[in-house]
Amino acid sequence: MYFTARIIEDRMEEAALTLRRLPNPPGSGPKGFGQSWPEYVHEARHAYGYHETRMRVIPSAAEIQRMEECIDWLRFIGPEEARIVWLRAEGWRWRQVCIQAGCVRQTAWRRWVAALQTIANHLNKQEKTARRAAATKNAADERAAKPRENGSETLL
């Protein structure tokens, strides 16, 4: 597969959505300062779950694997560019991205585009190297399997 900046952008947006959909039950984060006793129910209508329910779609294993792969791609770029790429993937507006990055909109946009292209270049280079190694291995296997011209078989 040939990677482009647009494909990288789409995969990053999917990764941010998958990360947001991962389950995070109450109490799974750091405790901080607080009490260890459970919350006391003050009214009877709250005791039996008479409150608004929230439906949550848990991501599949393939989506989680693609998310982890996208997060791993961020190591190809610097921390400032990775922050800009991730904020845009989460859907932040350019104004908030610029405030977080500490630069003007045009600079943030240029860094974002350059970071996406850098990731795409790294991935394309890796894929090209992997294809070349696979082709070399296949050629070596074919040479080993082909009988010699004098009629004798090749011994491994």
Salt bridges, closest charged atoms under 4 A:
GLU9 OE1 - ARG6 NH1 3.09
ASP10 OD1 - ARG6 NH2 3.71
GLU14 OE2 - ARG66 NH2 2.65
GLU43 OE1 - ARG45 NE 2.72
GLU63 OE1 - ARG21 NH2 2.93
GLU69 OE1 - ARG11 NH2 3.22
ASP72 OD1 - ARG75 NE 3.03
GLU127 OE2 - ARG131 NH1 3.58
